[in-house]
Amino acid sequence: MHDTFPAEDRLAMSIGHSQRSAPVEGSMRPGATLWLVGGAALALGLLVYWTERPAPHWLGSLGGWLPSFVHTLAFSLFTAALLAPRRGSELGACAFWFAVNLLFEAGQHPQVREPLAETLRRALGTGPAARPLENYFLRGTFDAGDVAAAALGAVAAALLLSRLRQARQYHHAPSPLPL
């Protein structure tokens, strides 16, 4: 018997998706959109590092917080693209990457960084992987603006994922984004 469904659709059917509609001609698959937007956000973050640090700040204070926003946004979208397209999975990806950013930012707080570095030193030693992590916390600067930017990145990712989910539910209605 010849199987007419691509492997991705067979997998979706086996985990409970009884029917997947084909993309409308000229539209992108939802996962491709997530990878595209996430990649663009990550490229923007890299651009900030290449052009803003330590050179003059063309973007002003936004350049200091943009990487936290972009990191949370991009990795939330990348993770959601790998998971089943369900609201809980998507929100979980956004919450996870916000938590990662929050923990790394909190680890740079003056009251936390020294004890954390000492704990890392005891647990991981001074090997090639441990030293950069320790230096990240000891030499980094805690900034509440980075926490806010990471939260906004998670919210932006959740909103984008919600809009894309709605578009899929309405038989691949035109994308809410001009992609």
Biotite code that builds the C-alpha atoms (Angstrom):
import biotite.structure as struc

atoms = struc.array([
    struc.Atom([0.000, 0.000, 0.000], chain_id="A", res_id=1, res_name="MET", atom_name="CA", element="C"),
    struc.Atom([1.412, 3.395, -1.005], chain_id="A", res_id=2, res_name="HIS", atom_name="CA", element="C"),
    struc.Atom([1.440, 5.953, 1.810], chain_id="A", res_id=3, res_name="ASP", atom_name="CA", element="C"),
    struc.Atom([0.251, 9.365, 0.600], chain_id="A", res_id=4, res_name="THR", atom_name="CA", element="C"),
    struc.Atom([1.027, 11.287, 3.782], chain_id="A", res_id=5, res_name="PHE", atom_name="CA", element="C"),
    struc.Atom([4.456, 12.811, 4.421], chain_id="A", res_id=6, res_name="PRO", atom_name="CA", element="C"),
    struc.Atom([6.292, 11.545, 7.501], chain_id="A", res_id=7, res_name="ALA", atom_name="CA", element="C"),
    struc.Atom([5.435, 14.711, 9.462], chain_id="A", res_id=8, res_name="GLU", atom_name="CA", element="C"),
    struc.Atom([1.689, 14.172, 8.880], chain_id="A", res_id=9, res_name="ASP", atom_name="CA", element="C"),
    struc.Atom([1.913, 10.468, 9.770], chain_id="A", res_id=10, res_name="ARG", atom_name="CA", element="C"),
    struc.Atom([3.604, 11.429, 13.044], chain_id="A", res_id=11, res_name="LEU", atom_name="CA", element="C"),
    struc.Atom([0.942, 14.051, 13.763], chain_id="A", res_id=12, res_name="ALA", atom_name="CA", element="C"),
    struc.Atom([-1.821, 11.514, 13.132], chain_id="A", res_id=13, res_name="MET", atom_name="CA", element="C"),
    struc.Atom([-0.168, 8.955, 15.380], chain_id="A", res_id=14, res_name="SER", atom_name="CA", element="C"),
    struc.Atom([-0.109, 11.374, 18.323], chain_id="A", res_id=15, res_name="ILE", atom_name="CA", element="C"),
    struc.Atom([-3.737, 12.343, 18.077], chain_id="A", res_id=16, res_name="GLY", atom_name="CA", element="C"),
    struc.Atom([-4.071, 14.828, 15.253], chain_id="A", res_id=17, res_name="HIS", atom_name="CA", element="C"),
    struc.Atom([-6.665, 13.094, 13.124], chain_id="A", res_id=18, res_name="SER", atom_name="CA", element="C"),
    struc.Atom([-6.502, 15.546, 10.269], chain_id="A", res_id=19, res_name="GLN", atom_name="CA", element="C"),
    struc.Atom([-4.044, 18.176, 9.113], chain_id="A", res_id=20, res_name="ARG", atom_name="CA", element="C"),
    struc.Atom([-5.014, 20.525, 6.377], chain_id="A", res_id=21, res_name="SER", atom_name="CA", element="C"),
    struc.Atom([-2.529, 21.205, 3.641], chain_id="A", res_id=22, res_name="ALA", atom_name="CA", element="C"),
    struc.Atom([-1.014, 24.655, 3.481], chain_id="A", res_id=23, res_name="PRO", atom_name="CA", element="C"),
    struc.Atom([-2.760, 27.102, 1.224], chain_id="A", res_id=24, res_name="VAL", atom_name="CA", element="C"),
    struc.Atom([-0.808, 27.620, -1.968], chain_id="A", res_id=25, res_name="GLU", atom_name="CA", element="C"),
    struc.Atom([1.739, 30.368, -1.431], chain_id="A", res_id=26, res_name="GLY", atom_name="CA", element="C"),
    struc.Atom([1.585, 30.175, 2.375], chain_id="A", res_id=27, res_name="SER", atom_name="CA", element="C"),
    struc.Atom([4.325, 28.910, 4.658], chain_id="A", res_id=28, res_name="MET", atom_name="CA", element="C"),
    struc.Atom([3.992, 25.958, 7.010], chain_id="A", res_id=29, res_name="ARG", atom_name="CA", element="C"),
    struc.Atom([3.601, 27.184, 10.617], chain_id="A", res_id=30, res_name="PRO", atom_name="CA", element="C"),
    struc.Atom([6.909, 25.649, 11.705], chain_id="A", res_id=31, res_name="GLY", atom_name="CA", element="C"),
    struc.Atom([8.736, 27.399, 8.871], chain_id="A", res_id=32, res_name="ALA", atom_name="CA", element="C"),
    struc.Atom([7.258, 30.724, 9.953], chain_id="A", res_id=33, res_name="THR", atom_name="CA", element="C"),
    struc.Atom([8.457, 30.154, 13.521], chain_id="A", res_id=34, res_name="LEU", atom_name="CA", element="C"),
    struc.Atom([11.976, 29.312, 12.357], chain_id="A", res_id=35, res_name="TRP", atom_name="CA", element="C"),
    struc.Atom([12.015, 32.315, 10.014], chain_id="A", res_id=36, res_name="LEU", atom_name="CA", element="C"),
    struc.Atom([10.833, 34.833, 12.614], chain_id="A", res_id=37, res_name="VAL", atom_name="CA", element="C"),
    struc.Atom([13.025, 33.286, 15.328], chain_id="A", res_id=38, res_name="GLY", atom_name="CA", element="C"),
    struc.Atom([16.048, 33.358, 13.025], chain_id="A", res_id=39, res_name="GLY", atom_name="CA", element="C"),
    struc.Atom([15.386, 36.979, 12.079], chain_id="A", res_id=40, res_name="ALA", atom_name="CA", element="C"),
    struc.Atom([15.107, 37.929, 15.759], chain_id="A", res_id=41, res_name="ALA", atom_name="CA", element="C"),
    struc.Atom([18.337, 36.122, 16.556], chain_id="A", res_id=42, res_name="LEU", atom_name="CA", element="C"),
    struc.Atom([20.078, 37.831, 13.627], chain_id="A", res_id=43, res_name="ALA", atom_name="CA", element="C"),
    struc.Atom([18.919, 41.175, 15.016], chain_id="A", res_id=44, res_name="LEU", atom_name="CA", element="C"),
    struc.Atom([20.413, 40.281, 18.394], chain_id="A", res_id=45, res_name="GLY", atom_name="CA", element="C"),
    struc.Atom([23.707, 39.322, 16.758], chain_id="A", res_id=46, res_name="LEU", atom_name="CA", element="C"),
    struc.Atom([23.664, 42.596, 14.852], chain_id="A", res_id=47, res_name="LEU", atom_name="CA", element="C"),
    struc.Atom([23.430, 44.450, 18.172], chain_id="A", res_id=48, res_name="VAL", atom_name="CA", element="C"),
    struc.Atom([26.462, 42.586, 19.510], chain_id="A", res_id=49, res_name="TYR", atom_name="CA", element="C"),
    struc.Atom([28.456, 43.238, 16.338], chain_id="A", res_id=50, res_name="TRP", atom_name="CA", element="C"),
    struc.Atom([27.540, 46.905, 16.011], chain_id="A", res_id=51, res_name="THR", atom_name="CA", element="C"),
    struc.Atom([26.797, 48.072, 19.544], chain_id="A", res_id=52, res_name="GLU", atom_name="CA", element="C"),
    struc.Atom([29.357, 46.462, 21.824], chain_id="A", res_id=53, res_name="ARG", atom_name="CA", element="C"),
    struc.Atom([31.673, 48.135, 22.787], chain_id="A", res_id=54, res_name="PRO", atom_name="CA", element="C"),
    struc.Atom([31.401, 50.646, 19.938], chain_id="A", res_id=55, res_name="ALA", atom_name="CA", element="C"),
    struc.Atom([29.184, 53.757, 20.276], chain_id="A", res_id=56, res_name="PRO", atom_name="CA", element="C"),
    struc.Atom([25.560, 52.865, 20.980], chain_id="A", res_id=57, res_name="HIS", atom_name="CA", element="C"),
    struc.Atom([23.521, 53.724, 17.898], chain_id="A", res_id=58, res_name="TRP", atom_name="CA", element="C"),
    struc.Atom([20.392, 52.213, 19.430], chain_id="A", res_id=59, res_name="LEU", atom_name="CA", element="C"),
    struc.Atom([20.790, 53.941, 22.789], chain_id="A", res_id=60, res_name="GLY", atom_name="CA", element="C"),
    struc.Atom([19.478, 52.099, 25.836], chain_id="A", res_id=61, res_name="SER", atom_name="CA", element="C"),
    struc.Atom([17.442, 49.807, 23.574], chain_id="A", res_id=62, res_name="LEU", atom_name="CA", element="C"),
    struc.Atom([20.718, 48.244, 22.416], chain_id="A", res_id=63, res_name="GLY", atom_name="CA", element="C"),
    struc.Atom([21.441, 47.167, 25.978], chain_id="A", res_id=64, res_name="GLY", atom_name="CA", element="C"),
    struc.Atom([18.135, 45.348, 26.454], chain_id="A", res_id=65, res_name="TRP", atom_name="CA", element="C"),
    struc.Atom([17.414, 44.146, 22.923], chain_id="A", res_id=66, res_name="LEU", atom_name="CA", element="C"),
    struc.Atom([19.521, 40.953, 23.195], chain_id="A", res_id=67, res_name="PRO", atom_name="CA", element="C"),
    struc.Atom([17.476, 39.783, 26.215], chain_id="A", res_id=68, res_name="SER", atom_name="CA", element="C"),
    struc.Atom([14.253, 40.418, 24.297], chain_id="A", res_id=69, res_name="PHE", atom_name="CA", element="C"),
    struc.Atom([15.540, 38.737, 21.145], chain_id="A", res_id=70, res_name="VAL", atom_name="CA", element="C"),
    struc.Atom([16.998, 35.704, 22.933], chain_id="A", res_id=71, res_name="HIS", atom_name="CA", element="C"),
    struc.Atom([13.725, 34.923, 24.688], chain_id="A", res_id=72, res_name="THR", atom_name="CA", element="C"),
    struc.Atom([11.641, 35.574, 21.562], chain_id="A", res_id=73, res_name="LEU", atom_name="CA", element="C"),
    struc.Atom([13.817, 33.563, 19.180], chain_id="A", res_id=74, res_name="ALA", atom_name="CA", element="C"),
    struc.Atom([14.401, 30.532, 21.371], chain_id="A", res_id=75, res_name="PHE", atom_name="CA", element="C"),
    struc.Atom([10.718, 30.406, 22.374], chain_id="A", res_id=76, res_name="SER", atom_name="CA", element="C"),
    struc.Atom([9.819, 30.254, 18.672], chain_id="A", res_id=77, res_name="LEU", atom_name="CA", element="C"),
    struc.Atom([12.517, 27.679, 17.888], chain_id="A", res_id=78, res_name="PHE", atom_name="CA", element="C"),
    struc.Atom([11.354, 25.469, 20.749], chain_id="A", res_id=79, res_name="THR", atom_name="CA", element="C"),
    struc.Atom([7.681, 25.835, 19.789], chain_id="A", res_id=80, res_name="ALA", atom_name="CA", element="C"),
    struc.Atom([8.555, 24.826, 16.223], chain_id="A", res_id=81, res_name="ALA", atom_name="CA", element="C"),
    struc.Atom([9.958, 21.543, 17.572], chain_id="A", res_id=82, res_name="LEU", atom_name="CA", element="C"),
    struc.Atom([6.950, 20.761, 19.792], chain_id="A", res_id=83, res_name="LEU", atom_name="CA", element="C"),
    struc.Atom([3.411, 19.694, 18.997], chain_id="A", res_id=84, res_name="ALA", atom_name="CA", element="C"),
    struc.Atom([1.379, 22.734, 17.909], chain_id="A", res_id=85, res_name="PRO", atom_name="CA", element="C"),
    struc.Atom([-0.647, 23.005, 21.111], chain_id="A", res_id=86, res_name="ARG", atom_name="CA", element="C"),
    struc.Atom([-1.302, 26.060, 23.222], chain_id="A", res_id=87, res_name="ARG", atom_name="CA", element="C"),
    struc.Atom([0.183, 24.488, 26.357], chain_id="A", res_id=88, res_name="GLY", atom_name="CA", element="C"),
    struc.Atom([3.393, 23.483, 24.569], chain_id="A", res_id=89, res_name="SER", atom_name="CA", element="C"),
    struc.Atom([3.770, 26.931, 23.050], chain_id="A", res_id=90, res_name="GLU", atom_name="CA", element="C"),
    struc.Atom([3.189, 28.763, 26.317], chain_id="A", res_id=91, res_name="LEU", atom_name="CA", element="C"),
    struc.Atom([5.505, 26.325, 28.072], chain_id="A", res_id=92, res_name="GLY", atom_name="CA", element="C"),
    struc.Atom([8.286, 27.147, 25.592], chain_id="A", res_id=93, res_name="ALA", atom_name="CA", element="C"),
    struc.Atom([7.823, 30.877, 26.231], chain_id="A", res_id=94, res_name="CYS", atom_name="CA", element="C"),
    struc.Atom([7.776, 30.398, 30.008], chain_id="A", res_id=95, res_name="ALA", atom_name="CA", element="C"),
    struc.Atom([10.839, 28.140, 29.896], chain_id="A", res_id=96, res_name="PHE", atom_name="CA", element="C"),
    struc.Atom([12.991, 30.622, 27.964], chain_id="A", res_id=97, res_name="TRP", atom_name="CA", element="C"),
    struc.Atom([11.851, 33.521, 30.133], chain_id="A", res_id=98, res_name="PHE", atom_name="CA", element="C"),
    struc.Atom([12.847, 31.472, 33.205], chain_id="A", res_id=99, res_name="ALA", atom_name="CA", element="C"),
    struc.Atom([16.268, 30.680, 31.697], chain_id="A", res_id=100, res_name="VAL", atom_name="CA", element="C"),
    struc.Atom([16.890, 34.372, 31.000], chain_id="A", res_id=101, res_name="ASN", atom_name="CA", element="C"),
    struc.Atom([15.614, 35.348, 34.443], chain_id="A", res_id=102, res_name="LEU", atom_name="CA", element="C"),
    struc.Atom([17.904, 32.857, 36.188], chain_id="A", res_id=103, res_name="LEU", atom_name="CA", element="C"),
    struc.Atom([20.965, 33.948, 34.229], chain_id="A", res_id=104, res_name="PHE", atom_name="CA", element="C"),
    struc.Atom([20.186, 37.599, 34.931], chain_id="A", res_id=105, res_name="GLU", atom_name="CA", element="C"),
    struc.Atom([19.551, 36.920, 38.631], chain_id="A", res_id=106, res_name="ALA", atom_name="CA", element="C"),
    struc.Atom([22.891, 35.088, 38.770], chain_id="A", res_id=107, res_name="GLY", atom_name="CA", element="C"),
    struc.Atom([24.605, 38.398, 37.978], chain_id="A", res_id=108, res_name="GLN", atom_name="CA", element="C"),
    struc.Atom([23.008, 40.220, 40.918], chain_id="A", res_id=109, res_name="HIS", atom_name="CA", element="C"),
    struc.Atom([25.645, 41.514, 43.390], chain_id="A", res_id=110, res_name="PRO", atom_name="CA", element="C"),
    struc.Atom([24.126, 39.540, 46.277], chain_id="A", res_id=111, res_name="GLN", atom_name="CA", element="C"),
    struc.Atom([24.049, 36.305, 44.284], chain_id="A", res_id=112, res_name="VAL", atom_name="CA", element="C"),
    struc.Atom([27.066, 36.243, 41.963], chain_id="A", res_id=113, res_name="ARG", atom_name="CA", element="C"),
    struc.Atom([29.865, 35.459, 44.474], chain_id="A", res_id=114, res_name="GLU", atom_name="CA", element="C"),
    struc.Atom([28.055, 32.591, 46.252], chain_id="A", res_id=115, res_name="PRO", atom_name="CA", element="C"),
    struc.Atom([26.884, 31.245, 42.889], chain_id="A", res_id=116, res_name="LEU", atom_name="CA", element="C"),
    struc.Atom([30.398, 31.363, 41.424], chain_id="A", res_id=117, res_name="ALA", atom_name="CA", element="C"),
    struc.Atom([31.753, 29.545, 44.481], chain_id="A", res_id=118, res_name="GLU", atom_name="CA", element="C"),
    struc.Atom([29.056, 26.872, 44.174], chain_id="A", res_id=119, res_name="THR", atom_name="CA", element="C"),
    struc.Atom([29.863, 26.433, 40.485], chain_id="A", res_id=120, res_name="LEU", atom_name="CA", element="C"),
    struc.Atom([33.570, 26.184, 41.283], chain_id="A", res_id=121, res_name="ARG", atom_name="CA", element="C"),
    struc.Atom([32.933, 23.445, 43.866], chain_id="A", res_id=122, res_name="ARG", atom_name="CA", element="C"),
    struc.Atom([30.479, 21.562, 41.666], chain_id="A", res_id=123, res_name="ALA", atom_name="CA", element="C"),
    struc.Atom([32.158, 21.865, 38.271], chain_id="A", res_id=124, res_name="LEU", atom_name="CA", element="C"),
    struc.Atom([35.797, 22.567, 39.060], chain_id="A", res_id=125, res_name="GLY", atom_name="CA", element="C"),
    struc.Atom([37.809, 24.921, 36.883], chain_id="A", res_id=126, res_name="THR", atom_name="CA", element="C"),
    struc.Atom([37.509, 23.097, 33.568], chain_id="A", res_id=127, res_name="GLY", atom_name="CA", element="C"),
    struc.Atom([37.005, 24.681, 30.173], chain_id="A", res_id=128, res_name="PRO", atom_name="CA", element="C"),
    struc.Atom([33.209, 24.666, 30.484], chain_id="A", res_id=129, res_name="ALA", atom_name="CA", element="C"),
    struc.Atom([33.022, 25.830, 34.103], chain_id="A", res_id=130, res_name="ALA", atom_name="CA", element="C"),
    struc.Atom([35.289, 28.870, 33.917], chain_id="A", res_id=131, res_name="ARG", atom_name="CA", element="C"),
    struc.Atom([33.318, 30.815, 31.256], chain_id="A", res_id=132, res_name="PRO", atom_name="CA", element="C"),
    struc.Atom([30.083, 30.185, 33.142], chain_id="A", res_id=133, res_name="LEU", atom_name="CA", element="C"),
    struc.Atom([31.639, 31.404, 36.373], chain_id="A", res_id=134, res_name="GLU", atom_name="CA", element="C"),
    struc.Atom([33.019, 34.486, 34.590], chain_id="A", res_id=135, res_name="ASN", atom_name="CA", element="C"),
    struc.Atom([29.607, 35.210, 33.086], chain_id="A", res_id=136, res_name="TYR", atom_name="CA", element="C"),
    struc.Atom([28.129, 35.613, 36.547], chain_id="A", res_id=137, res_name="PHE", atom_name="CA", element="C"),
    struc.Atom([31.114, 37.355, 38.157], chain_id="A", res_id=138, res_name="LEU", atom_name="CA", element="C"),
    struc.Atom([31.712, 39.875, 35.367], chain_id="A", res_id=139, res_name="ARG", atom_name="CA", element="C"),
    struc.Atom([28.129, 40.410, 34.247], chain_id="A", res_id=140, res_name="GLY", atom_name="CA", element="C"),
    struc.Atom([25.909, 43.229, 35.400], chain_id="A", res_id=141, res_name="THR", atom_name="CA", element="C"),
    struc.Atom([22.422, 42.653, 36.738], chain_id="A", res_id=142, res_name="PHE", atom_name="CA", element="C"),
    struc.Atom([19.893, 44.879, 34.968], chain_id="A", res_id=143, res_name="ASP", atom_name="CA", element="C"),
    struc.Atom([16.171, 44.885, 35.736], chain_id="A", res_id=144, res_name="ALA", atom_name="CA", element="C"),
    struc.Atom([15.699, 46.202, 32.190], chain_id="A", res_id=145, res_name="GLY", atom_name="CA", element="C"),
    struc.Atom([17.015, 42.881, 30.879], chain_id="A", res_id=146, res_name="ASP", atom_name="CA", element="C"),
    struc.Atom([14.435, 41.040, 32.988], chain_id="A", res_id=147, res_name="VAL", atom_name="CA", element="C"),
    struc.Atom([11.671, 43.272, 31.591], chain_id="A", res_id=148, res_name="ALA", atom_name="CA", element="C"),
    struc.Atom([12.977, 42.785, 28.045], chain_id="A", res_id=149, res_name="ALA", atom_name="CA", element="C"),
    struc.Atom([13.018, 38.994, 28.486], chain_id="A", res_id=150, res_name="ALA", atom_name="CA", element="C"),
    struc.Atom([9.433, 39.124, 29.780], chain_id="A", res_id=151, res_name="ALA", atom_name="CA", element="C"),
    struc.Atom([8.399, 41.195, 26.761], chain_id="A", res_id=152, res_name="LEU", atom_name="CA", element="C"),
    struc.Atom([10.169, 38.706, 24.479], chain_id="A", res_id=153, res_name="GLY", atom_name="CA", element="C"),
    struc.Atom([8.197, 35.844, 26.012], chain_id="A", res_id=154, res_name="ALA", atom_name="CA", element="C"),
    struc.Atom([4.930, 37.780, 25.670], chain_id="A", res_id=155, res_name="VAL", atom_name="CA", element="C"),
    struc.Atom([5.736, 38.699, 22.052], chain_id="A", res_id=156, res_name="ALA", atom_name="CA", element="C"),
    struc.Atom([6.472, 35.048, 21.251], chain_id="A", res_id=157, res_name="ALA", atom_name="CA", element="C"),
    struc.Atom([3.243, 33.914, 22.947], chain_id="A", res_id=158, res_name="ALA", atom_name="CA", element="C"),
    struc.Atom([1.218, 36.486, 21.002], chain_id="A", res_id=159, res_name="LEU", atom_name="CA", element="C"),
    struc.Atom([2.832, 35.491, 17.707], chain_id="A", res_id=160, res_name="LEU", atom_name="CA", element="C"),
    struc.Atom([2.246, 31.802, 18.419], chain_id="A", res_id=161, res_name="LEU", atom_name="CA", element="C"),
    struc.Atom([-1.383, 32.524, 19.318], chain_id="A", res_id=162, res_name="SER", atom_name="CA", element="C"),
    struc.Atom([-1.927, 34.437, 16.064], chain_id="A", res_id=163, res_name="ARG", atom_name="CA", element="C"),
    struc.Atom([-0.352, 31.629, 14.055], chain_id="A", res_id=164, res_name="LEU", atom_name="CA", element="C"),
    struc.Atom([-2.468, 29.016, 15.864], chain_id="A", res_id=165, res_name="ARG", atom_name="CA", element="C"),
    struc.Atom([-5.622, 31.007, 15.068], chain_id="A", res_id=166, res_name="GLN", atom_name="CA", element="C"),
    struc.Atom([-4.598, 31.187, 11.412], chain_id="A", res_id=167, res_name="ALA", atom_name="CA", element="C"),
    struc.Atom([-4.162, 27.388, 11.338], chain_id="A", res_id=168, res_name="ARG", atom_name="CA", element="C"),
    struc.Atom([-7.571, 26.848, 12.954], chain_id="A", res_id=169, res_name="GLN", atom_name="CA", element="C"),
    struc.Atom([-9.293, 28.850, 10.256], chain_id="A", res_id=170, res_name="TYR", atom_name="CA", element="C"),
    struc.Atom([-8.075, 26.650, 7.425], chain_id="A", res_id=171, res_name="HIS", atom_name="CA", element="C"),
    struc.Atom([-4.836, 28.466, 6.951], chain_id="A", res_id=172, res_name="HIS", atom_name="CA", element="C"),
    struc.Atom([-6.336, 31.889, 6.664], chain_id="A", res_id=173, res_name="ALA", atom_name="CA", element="C"),
    struc.Atom([-3.876, 34.518, 5.454], chain_id="A", res_id=174, res_name="PRO", atom_name="CA", element="C"),
    struc.Atom([-1.013, 34.958, 7.867], chain_id="A", res_id=175, res_name="SER", atom_name="CA", element="C"),
    struc.Atom([-1.421, 37.794, 10.365], chain_id="A", res_id=176, res_name="PRO", atom_name="CA", element="C"),
    struc.Atom([2.160, 38.722, 9.553], chain_id="A", res_id=177, res_name="LEU", atom_name="CA", element="C"),
    struc.Atom([3.360, 40.169, 6.258], chain_id="A", res_id=178, res_name="PRO", atom_name="CA", element="C"),
    struc.Atom([5.902, 37.366, 5.719], chain_id="A", res_id=179, res_name="LEU", atom_name="CA", element="C"),
])
